[in-house]
Amino acid sequence: MPTGGIEGVEAPCLSLPRALARLMGVSPTSSAFDDLLAAMGLAFLIPAVPDEPDVGRWPLYARDAFLAPAGALFGLTVRDIHPPQVARGLTREEAFRQHFDASYRPFLHEALKHDQPVLAWQGWADEAAMLWGVVTETCDEGAGFGGWVDAGSSAEPRRYVLETPPAQLYVIEAMNPSDPEPETLIDTVSTHMGLLCRDAIFD
């Protein structure tokens, strides 16, 4: 279903901004949500993923290309656990699972102890496997963590278990939600559009 006033953008492709909006108390049908989509580049980002054979999954990639700067614009301090460009394909490697247990698992426990939301991509159970969600708890299932995913298919997000280590993790270290000045928003959108046009989002 079209979401946030952006015609043709499907809700599953917006699981990341919907998670951010829910954390900030922003309605996904508001103009503020449209501003968030624009700042994140999701109003005009069309990814192509050569090593992903399922073309239908392409729109689920690169959702986090401008997550940190867009988050800062709206009063969020976002820190990535590892650079986005190295995330693709990691979950297929046994070494990554070992690295997750040694490095990322303690980090997740620490973040949850301090009530810091953790955004996770991939690894969720069932139909949410390729979506973004928010890790909120430890559990005895799957990879040892649970949380929620907002795919836009219901009024409330659904609880899911992380079945496997996620390919990407971000912690929101601080949240002071605010509306950006129009001029600042326009400058940010222009900058991100320029990077996309030059295929330089990870430079």
Contacts in CASP RR format, 6 or more apart in sequence:
PFRMAT RR
TARGET T0000
AUTHOR 0000-0000-0000
METHOD contacts of the structure
MODEL  1
MPTGGIEGVEAPCLSLPRALARLMGVSPTSSAFDDLLAAMGLAFLIPAVP
DEPDVGRWPLYARDAFLAPAGALFGLTVRDIHPPQVARGLTREEAFRQHF
DASYRPFLHEALKHDQPVLAWQGWADEAAMLWGVVTETCDEGAGFGGWVD
AGSSAEPRRYVLETPPAQLYVIEAMNPSDPEPETLIDTVSTHMGLLCRDA
IFD
1 10 0 8 1.000
1 11 0 8 1.000
1 152 0 8 1.000
2 8 0 8 1.000
2 9 0 8 1.000
2 10 0 8 1.000
3 9 0 8 1.000
3 10 0 8 1.000
3 11 0 8 1.000
3 14 0 8 1.000
3 18 0 8 1.000
3 28 0 8 1.000
3 29 0 8 1.000
3 152 0 8 1.000
4 14 0 8 1.000
4 28 0 8 1.000
4 29 0 8 1.000
4 30 0 8 1.000
4 33 0 8 1.000
4 34 0 8 1.000
4 37 0 8 1.000
5 29 0 8 1.000
5 34 0 8 1.000
6 34 0 8 1.000
6 37 0 8 1.000
6 42 0 8 1.000
6 43 0 8 1.000
9 37 0 8 1.000
9 42 0 8 1.000
9 43 0 8 1.000
10 59 0 8 1.000
11 18 0 8 1.000
11 151 0 8 1.000
11 152 0 8 1.000
11 153 0 8 1.000
12 60 0 8 1.000
12 131 0 8 1.000
12 151 0 8 1.000
12 152 0 8 1.000
13 42 0 8 1.000
13 59 0 8 1.000
13 60 0 8 1.000
13 63 0 8 1.000
14 28 0 8 1.000
14 37 0 8 1.000
14 42 0 8 1.000
14 152 0 8 1.000
15 63 0 8 1.000
15 128 0 8 1.000
15 131 0 8 1.000
15 132 0 8 1.000
15 133 0 8 1.000
15 149 0 8 1.000
15 150 0 8 1.000
15 151 0 8 1.000
15 152 0 8 1.000
16 40 0 8 1.000
16 63 0 8 1.000
16 64 0 8 1.000
16 67 0 8 1.000
16 119 0 8 1.000
16 121 0 8 1.000
16 132 0 8 1.000
16 133 0 8 1.000
17 28 0 8 1.000
17 33 0 8 1.000
17 36 0 8 1.000
17 37 0 8 1.000
17 40 0 8 1.000
17 42 0 8 1.000
17 63 0 8 1.000
18 28 0 8 1.000
18 150 0 8 1.000
18 151 0 8 1.000
18 152 0 8 1.000
19 119 0 8 1.000
19 132 0 8 1.000
19 133 0 8 1.000
19 134 0 8 1.000
19 149 0 8 1.000
19 150 0 8 1.000
19 157 0 8 1.000
20 26 0 8 1.000
20 36 0 8 1.000
20 71 0 8 1.000
20 74 0 8 1.000
20 76 0 8 1.000
20 119 0 8 1.000
21 27 0 8 1.000
21 28 0 8 1.000
21 32 0 8 1.000
21 33 0 8 1.000
21 36 0 8 1.000
22 134 0 8 1.000
22 150 0 8 1.000
22 157 0 8 1.000
23 117 0 8 1.000
23 134 0 8 1.000
23 172 0 8 1.000
23 175 0 8 1.000
24 74 0 8 1.000
24 76 0 8 1.000
24 175 0 8 1.000
24 177 0 8 1.000
25 177 0 8 1.000
26 32 0 8 1.000
26 33 0 8 1.000
26 36 0 8 1.000
26 177 0 8 1.000
27 33 0 8 1.000
28 152 0 8 1.000
32 179 0 8 1.000
34 43 0 8 1.000
35 179 0 8 1.000
35 180 0 8 1.000
35 185 0 8 1.000
36 70 0 8 1.000
36 74 0 8 1.000
37 43 0 8 1.000
38 185 0 8 1.000
38 189 0 8 1.000
39 66 0 8 1.000
39 69 0 8 1.000
39 70 0 8 1.000
39 71 0 8 1.000
39 73 0 8 1.000
39 74 0 8 1.000
39 180 0 8 1.000
39 185 0 8 1.000
39 188 0 8 1.000
39 189 0 8 1.000
39 192 0 8 1.000
40 63 0 8 1.000
40 65 0 8 1.000
40 66 0 8 1.000
40 67 0 8 1.000
40 70 0 8 1.000
40 192 0 8 1.000
41 65 0 8 1.000
41 66 0 8 1.000
41 70 0 8 1.000
41 189 0 8 1.000
41 192 0 8 1.000
41 193 0 8 1.000
41 196 0 8 1.000
42 63 0 8 1.000
44 193 0 8 1.000
44 196 0 8 1.000
45 62 0 8 1.000
45 65 0 8 1.000
45 196 0 8 1.000
46 59 0 8 1.000
47 58 0 8 1.000
47 59 0 8 1.000
47 61 0 8 1.000
47 62 0 8 1.000
48 58 0 8 1.000
49 57 0 8 1.000
49 58 0 8 1.000
49 61 0 8 1.000
49 88 0 8 1.000
51 88 0 8 1.000
51 89 0 8 1.000
52 58 0 8 1.000
52 61 0 8 1.000
57 130 0 8 1.000
60 130 0 8 1.000
60 131 0 8 1.000
61 88 0 8 1.000
62 84 0 8 1.000
62 201 0 8 1.000
63 121 0 8 1.000
63 132 0 8 1.000
64 80 0 8 1.000
64 84 0 8 1.000
64 119 0 8 1.000
64 121 0 8 1.000
64 132 0 8 1.000
64 168 0 8 1.000
64 170 0 8 1.000
65 84 0 8 1.000
65 192 0 8 1.000
65 201 0 8 1.000
65 202 0 8 1.000
66 192 0 8 1.000
66 201 0 8 1.000
67 78 0 8 1.000
67 80 0 8 1.000
67 119 0 8 1.000
67 170 0 8 1.000
68 78 0 8 1.000
68 79 0 8 1.000
68 80 0 8 1.000
68 170 0 8 1.000
69 188 0 8 1.000
69 192 0 8 1.000
70 188 0 8 1.000
70 192 0 8 1.000
71 78 0 8 1.000
72 78 0 8 1.000
73 180 0 8 1.000
73 184 0 8 1.000
73 185 0 8 1.000
73 188 0 8 1.000
74 177 0 8 1.000
74 178 0 8 1.000
74 179 0 8 1.000
74 180 0 8 1.000
75 174 0 8 1.000
75 175 0 8 1.000
75 176 0 8 1.000
75 177 0 8 1.000
75 178 0 8 1.000
76 172 0 8 1.000
76 174 0 8 1.000
76 175 0 8 1.000
76 176 0 8 1.000
76 177 0 8 1.000
77 172 0 8 1.000
77 173 0 8 1.000
77 174 0 8 1.000
77 175 0 8 1.000
78 119 0 8 1.000
78 170 0 8 1.000
78 171 0 8 1.000
78 172 0 8 1.000
78 173 0 8 1.000
79 170 0 8 1.000
79 171 0 8 1.000
79 173 0 8 1.000
80 168 0 8 1.000
80 169 0 8 1.000
80 170 0 8 1.000
81 104 0 8 1.000
81 107 0 8 1.000
81 168 0 8 1.000
81 169 0 8 1.000
81 170 0 8 1.000
81 171 0 8 1.000
82 168 0 8 1.000
82 169 0 8 1.000
83 202 0 8 1.000
84 168 0 8 1.000
84 202 0 8 1.000
85 202 0 8 1.000
87 121 0 8 1.000
87 167 0 8 1.000
87 168 0 8 1.000
88 167 0 8 1.000
89 167 0 8 1.000
90 96 0 8 1.000
90 167 0 8 1.000
91 97 0 8 1.000
91 122 0 8 1.000
91 123 0 8 1.000
91 164 0 8 1.000
91 165 0 8 1.000
91 166 0 8 1.000
91 167 0 8 1.000
96 165 0 8 1.000
97 164 0 8 1.000
97 165 0 8 1.000
100 143 0 8 1.000
100 165 0 8 1.000
104 165 0 8 1.000
104 169 0 8 1.000
107 169 0 8 1.000
107 171 0 8 1.000
108 118 0 8 1.000
108 135 0 8 1.000
108 145 0 8 1.000
108 169 0 8 1.000
109 138 0 8 1.000
111 117 0 8 1.000
111 118 0 8 1.000
111 135 0 8 1.000
111 171 0 8 1.000
112 118 0 8 1.000
112 135 0 8 1.000
112 136 0 8 1.000
112 137 0 8 1.000
112 138 0 8 1.000
116 171 0 8 1.000
116 172 0 8 1.000
116 173 0 8 1.000
117 134 0 8 1.000
117 135 0 8 1.000
117 136 0 8 1.000
117 171 0 8 1.000
117 172 0 8 1.000
117 175 0 8 1.000
118 134 0 8 1.000
118 135 0 8 1.000
118 169 0 8 1.000
118 170 0 8 1.000
118 171 0 8 1.000
118 172 0 8 1.000
119 132 0 8 1.000
119 133 0 8 1.000
119 134 0 8 1.000
119 135 0 8 1.000
119 169 0 8 1.000
119 170 0 8 1.000
119 171 0 8 1.000
119 172 0 8 1.000
120 132 0 8 1.000
120 133 0 8 1.000
120 134 0 8 1.000
120 135 0 8 1.000
120 145 0 8 1.000
120 162 0 8 1.000
120 166 0 8 1.000
120 168 0 8 1.000
120 169 0 8 1.000
121 130 0 8 1.000
121 131 0 8 1.000
121 132 0 8 1.000
121 133 0 8 1.000
121 166 0 8 1.000
121 167 0 8 1.000
121 168 0 8 1.000
121 169 0 8 1.000
122 129 0 8 1.000
122 130 0 8 1.000
122 164 0 8 1.000
122 166 0 8 1.000
122 167 0 8 1.000
122 168 0 8 1.000
123 129 0 8 1.000
123 143 0 8 1.000
123 162 0 8 1.000
123 163 0 8 1.000
123 164 0 8 1.000
123 165 0 8 1.000
123 166 0 8 1.000
123 167 0 8 1.000
124 131 0 8 1.000
124 133 0 8 1.000
124 149 0 8 1.000
124 160 0 8 1.000
124 161 0 8 1.000
124 162 0 8 1.000
124 163 0 8 1.000
124 166 0 8 1.000
125 142 0 8 1.000
125 160 0 8 1.000
125 161 0 8 1.000
125 162 0 8 1.000
125 163 0 8 1.000
126 160 0 8 1.000
127 151 0 8 1.000
128 149 0 8 1.000
128 151 0 8 1.000
128 158 0 8 1.000
128 160 0 8 1.000
129 163 0 8 1.000
131 149 0 8 1.000
131 151 0 8 1.000
132 149 0 8 1.000
133 147 0 8 1.000
133 148 0 8 1.000
133 149 0 8 1.000
133 150 0 8 1.000
133 160 0 8 1.000
134 147 0 8 1.000
134 148 0 8 1.000
134 149 0 8 1.000
134 157 0 8 1.000
135 145 0 8 1.000
135 146 0 8 1.000
135 147 0 8 1.000
135 162 0 8 1.000
135 169 0 8 1.000
136 146 0 8 1.000
136 147 0 8 1.000
136 148 0 8 1.000
137 145 0 8 1.000
137 146 0 8 1.000
137 147 0 8 1.000
138 144 0 8 1.000
138 145 0 8 1.000
138 146 0 8 1.000
139 145 0 8 1.000
139 146 0 8 1.000
139 161 0 8 1.000
141 161 0 8 1.000
142 161 0 8 1.000
142 162 0 8 1.000
142 163 0 8 1.000
142 164 0 8 1.000
143 161 0 8 1.000
143 162 0 8 1.000
143 163 0 8 1.000
143 164 0 8 1.000
143 165 0 8 1.000
144 161 0 8 1.000
144 162 0 8 1.000
145 161 0 8 1.000
145 162 0 8 1.000
146 159 0 8 1.000
146 160 0 8 1.000
146 161 0 8 1.000
146 162 0 8 1.000
147 159 0 8 1.000
147 160 0 8 1.000
147 161 0 8 1.000
147 162 0 8 1.000
148 157 0 8 1.000
148 158 0 8 1.000
148 159 0 8 1.000
148 160 0 8 1.000
149 157 0 8 1.000
149 158 0 8 1.000
149 160 0 8 1.000
150 157 0 8 1.000
151 158 0 8 1.000
180 188 0 8 1.000
192 201 0 8 1.000
194 200 0 8 1.000
195 201 0 8 1.000
195 203 0 8 1.000
END
